[in-house]
């Protein structure tokens, strides 16, 4: 204990030699006199003349006391943050210069362009218009196939009138083809009369038509005629083929014995011996060259031709 007191007295003696007793004013107007015996980041411990050891924080000192302490190299790093800079010491703030913006008024059509004008002024808009134009031509092709119209004519009109062209042809009603009997050709006077044909009546004579009696029977049996089922007049799907061409499913029977079938697609005409299998979106056909699978969407026409007797 004695050694500790000796060391403490020596340390206090050195501190007193370095930091002599002084008087400092505080921010509240009071003052304190004594020697600084301990220095900390938060403040200092002072040995006052009344033999007390109060700890005073740096913020409690007045500005004059802090500036006076700053003259001591040991105290300067601690008191500098608490010294308020004077107006002269403060660096002048740089002047903020606003940039000059030159604006020109644009016409209303440039500020708010139309939808078509906005599309034409951007690369993305041009790409969208190109896609829509291609879709318009494809729609024209499908309308021509479904309605049985000339493909070139429908696509040409749709190229000139986009969107409106396919709508015009799609809105037209479908007219079924009616077998019209050709009027009998007039035979010129003196021309040879075909074999089996009745001679034309002479001028001034009444034409008498001889009709065979019912009991005599028909001289010639009515021959079967070709039948054509084209897209646009008929819906060429699984249900239609299954019900209309039942004789061609599997082994030929019924009308398949008297008619031969031909299926025409976008690429070729296929001679069909029988229908092997029907799917939801395609049909498998047996042909002289082997089995062929054709989607229903590719079928343009199905033709039945009478077989020779």
C-alpha positions in Angstrom: 0.0 0.0 0.0 2.8 2.3 0.7 4.4 1.7 -2.6 1.1 2.4 -4.4 0.9 5.7 -2.6 4.4 6.6 -3.6 3.8 5.8 -7.2 0.5 7.7 -7.1 2.2 10.7 -5.6 4.9 10.7 -8.3 2.3 10.4 -11.0 0.3 13.3 -9.6 3.5 15.3 -9.3 4.3 14.7 -12.9 0.8 15.6 -14.0 0.9 18.7 -11.9 4.1 19.7 -13.5 2.7 19.1 -17.0 -0.8 20.5 -16.4 -0.5 23.3 -14.0 -3.4 24.5 -12.0 -5.8 26.8 -13.9 -9.3 28.2 -13.9 -11.9 27.2 -16.5 -15.3 28.7 -17.1 -18.3 26.4 -17.8 -21.2 26.9 -20.2 -23.6 27.6 -17.3 -21.5 30.6 -16.2 -19.7 29.0 -13.3 -16.0 28.3 -13.1 -13.7 25.6 -11.7 -10.1 25.9 -10.6 -7.6 23.1 -10.2 -5.3 20.7 -11.9 -6.3 18.2 -14.7 -5.4 14.8 -13.4 -7.1 12.5 -15.9 -8.1 12.9 -19.5 -10.9 10.8 -21.2 -12.9 10.9 -24.4 -16.0 12.1 -22.5 -14.3 14.7 -20.3 -11.6 15.4 -17.7 -11.1 14.8 -14.0 -9.9 17.9 -12.2 -8.3 18.1 -8.8 -9.9 21.3 -7.5 -8.5 23.6 -4.9 -11.1 22.2 -2.5 -9.4 18.8 -2.7 -12.3 17.2 -4.8 -12.1 15.2 -8.0 -15.1 16.1 -10.2 -15.4 14.8 -13.8 -16.5 17.5 -16.2 -17.6 16.6 -19.7 -16.2 18.5 -22.7 -19.6 19.9 -23.7 -19.9 21.6 -20.3 -16.9 23.9 -20.9 -17.4 27.3 -22.5 -15.9 28.0 -25.9 -13.2 30.2 -24.4 -12.1 27.4 -22.1 -12.1 24.9 -24.9 -10.0 27.2 -27.1 -7.6 27.7 -24.2 -7.3 24.0 -23.7 -6.6 23.6 -27.5 -3.3 25.3 -26.9 -2.2 22.2 -25.0 -1.1 19.5 -27.6 -2.4 16.7 -25.2 -5.8 18.3 -24.9 -6.2 19.5 -28.5 -7.4 16.2 -30.1 -10.2 16.0 -27.4 -11.5 19.5 -27.5 -11.4 20.3 -31.3 -14.7 18.5 -32.0 -16.4 20.7 -29.4 -15.1 24.0 -30.6 -17.6 25.8 -32.8 -16.0 27.3 -36.0 -16.2 31.0 -36.5 -17.8 32.6 -39.5 -14.4 33.3 -41.1 -13.2 29.7 -40.6 -16.3 28.3 -42.4 -15.7 27.5 -46.0 -17.9 29.3 -48.4 -20.5 27.1 -49.9 -20.2 26.8 -53.7 -22.8 28.6 -55.6 -25.4 26.4 -57.2 -25.8 27.2 -60.8 -29.0 25.9 -62.5 -28.4 24.7 -66.1 -30.2 26.6 -68.7 -32.8 24.4 -70.5 -33.9 25.4 -73.9 -37.4 24.0 -74.7 -39.2 24.4 -77.9 -43.0 24.0 -78.1 -44.1 21.1 -80.2 -47.3 21.0 -82.2 -50.2 19.0 -80.6 -50.0 16.2 -83.2 -46.4 15.6 -82.1 -47.3 15.6 -78.4 -50.3 13.4 -78.8 -50.0 11.4 -82.1 -52.7 9.0 -83.3 -52.4 5.3 -82.7 -51.2 4.7 -86.3 -48.8 7.6 -86.2 -47.3 6.4 -82.9 -46.8 2.9 -84.4 -45.1 4.3 -87.5 -42.7 6.4 -85.5 -41.1 3.4 -83.6 -39.4 0.3 -84.7 -41.5 -1.8 -82.4 -44.7 -0.3 -83.9 -43.5 -1.1 -87.4 -42.8 -4.7 -86.4 -46.4 -5.0 -84.9 -47.9 -3.6 -88.1 -45.9 -6.1 -90.2 -47.2 -9.0 -88.1 -50.8 -7.8 -88.4 -50.4 -7.4 -92.2 -49.1 -11.0 -92.5 -51.9 -12.3 -90.3 -54.3 -10.4 -92.6 -53.0 -12.2 -95.7 -53.1 -15.6 -93.9 -56.7 -14.9 -92.9 -57.5 -14.1 -96.5 -56.0 -17.5 -97.6 -58.2 -19.3 -95.0 -61.3 -17.5 -96.0 -60.7 -18.3 -99.7 -60.3 -22.0 -98.9 -63.3 -22.2 -96.6 -65.6 -20.1 -98.9 -64.4 -21.8 -102.1 -63.2 -18.5 -103.6 -60.2 -18.0 -105.9 -57.2 -17.7 -103.5 -55.4 -15.1 -105.7 -58.4 -12.8 -105.9 -59.1 -12.9 -102.1 -55.5 -12.4 -101.1 -55.1 -9.5 -103.7 -58.1 -7.7 -102.4 -57.0 -8.2 -98.8 -53.5 -6.9 -99.6 -55.1 -3.6 -100.9 -57.8 -3.5 -98.2 -56.3 -5.1 -95.0 -58.8 -6.5 -92.5 -61.7 -5.3 -94.6 -60.9 -7.7 -97.5 -61.2 -11.0 -95.5 -64.4 -9.6 -93.8 -66.0 -8.9 -97.1 -65.5 -12.4 -98.5 -66.3 -14.0 -95.2 -69.6 -12.2 -95.0 -70.7 -13.4 -98.5 -73.3 -16.2 -98.4 -72.3 -19.6 -99.7 -74.2 -20.5 -102.9 -74.5 -24.2 -103.5 -73.8 -25.4 -107.0 -76.9 -26.4 -108.8 -76.7 -28.8 -111.7 -78.3 -26.8 -114.5 -79.3 -28.6 -117.7 -77.7 -27.2 -120.7 -80.2 -26.1 -123.3 -80.3 -28.3 -126.4 -78.2 -27.1 -129.1 -80.0 -26.0 -132.2 -79.2 -28.0 -135.3 -78.5 -26.1 -138.4 -80.6 -26.9 -141.5 -78.9 -29.6 -143.6 -76.6 -30.7 -140.8 -76.3 -34.4 -140.1 -78.4 -35.7 -137.3 -76.6 -37.7 -134.6 -77.4 -41.3 -134.3 -80.2 -42.0 -131.9 -81.4 -38.4 -132.0 -84.8 -37.4 -133.2 -84.7 -35.3 -136.5 -85.6 -31.7 -136.2 -89.1 -30.8 -137.5 -89.2 -29.1 -140.9 -90.3 -25.5 -141.1 -94.0 -25.2 -140.9 -94.5 -28.6 -139.4 -95.6 -29.2 -135.8 -93.0 -30.9 -133.6 -94.5 -34.0 -132.1 -92.6 -35.5 -129.1 -93.1 -39.2 -128.6 -92.9 -40.2 -125.0 -92.4 -43.9 -124.1 -95.2 -45.4 -122.1 -94.7 -46.4 -118.6 -95.4 -50.0 -119.5 -92.6 -50.0 -122.0 -89.9 -49.3 -119.3 -87.1 -46.9 -119.6 -84.8 -47.4 -122.6 -81.7 -46.5 -120.6 -81.0 -46.8 -116.9 -79.9 -43.6 -115.2 -76.2 -43.7 -114.8 -74.6 -42.5 -111.4 -73.1 -39.1 -111.5 -69.8 -37.8 -109.9 -70.3 -36.3 -106.5 -68.0 -33.5 -105.2 -67.9 -32.4 -101.6 -65.8 -29.2 -101.3 -64.8 -27.2 -98.2 -67.0 -24.2 -97.7 -70.1 -26.1 -98.7 -69.5 -28.9 -96.3 -67.7 -29.2 -93.0 -65.0 -31.8 -93.8 -64.4 -33.1 -90.3 -64.5 -36.5 -88.6 -68.3 -36.5 -88.1 -69.0 -35.7 -91.7 -66.6 -38.3 -93.1 -67.8 -40.9 -90.7 -71.5 -40.5 -91.6 -71.3 -39.6 -95.3 -68.6 -42.1 -96.4 -69.4 -45.0 -94.1 -69.0 -47.5 -97.0 -65.3 -46.6 -97.3 -64.5 -47.3 -93.7 -62.6 -50.5 -93.4 -63.5 -53.1 -96.1 -65.3 -51.4 -99.1 -69.0 -51.8 -99.0 -72.1 -50.0 -100.2 -71.3 -47.1 -102.4 -67.6 -47.9 -102.1 -68.3 -50.8 -104.6 -69.7 -48.4 -107.3 -67.7 -45.3 -106.6 -64.0 -44.5 -106.3 -62.8 -41.8 -103.9 -60.3 -39.0 -104.6 -59.2 -36.6 -101.9 -57.6 -33.3 -103.0 -55.4 -31.4 -100.6 -53.3 -28.2 -100.9 -50.4 -30.2 -102.3 -51.8 -33.2 -104.3 -54.7 -35.4 -105.3 -54.9 -38.7 -103.5 -56.7 -41.8 -104.9 -58.3 -43.6 -101.9 -59.0 -47.3 -101.8 -60.5 -47.2 -98.3 -60.4 -45.2 -95.0 -58.3 -47.1 -92.5 -58.7 -44.9 -89.4 -60.4 -41.7 -88.3 -58.7 -39.5 -85.6 -59.9 -36.3 -83.9 -57.9 -34.1 -86.3 -56.7 -36.4 -89.1 -57.6 -39.3 -91.2 -55.5 -42.3 -92.3 -56.2 -43.3 -96.0 -55.2 -46.5 -97.8 -53.9 -45.6 -101.3 -52.2 -47.6 -104.0 -48.9 -46.3 -102.8 -49.5 -47.2 -99.2 -51.1 -45.5 -96.1 -51.2 -41.7 -95.9 -52.2 -39.5 -93.0 -54.0 -36.3 -93.9 -55.1 -33.6 -91.5 -58.8 -32.5 -91.9 -57.7 -28.9 -92.2 -55.7 -29.8 -95.4 -58.6 -31.4 -97.2 -60.0 -29.1 -99.9 -62.3 -31.5 -101.7 -63.6 -35.1 -101.7 -64.8 -36.5 -105.0 -66.7 -39.7 -105.7 -66.4 -40.9 -109.3 -68.5 -43.8 -110.6 -66.5 -46.9 -111.4 -66.7 -48.2 -115.0 -69.2 -51.0 -115.4 
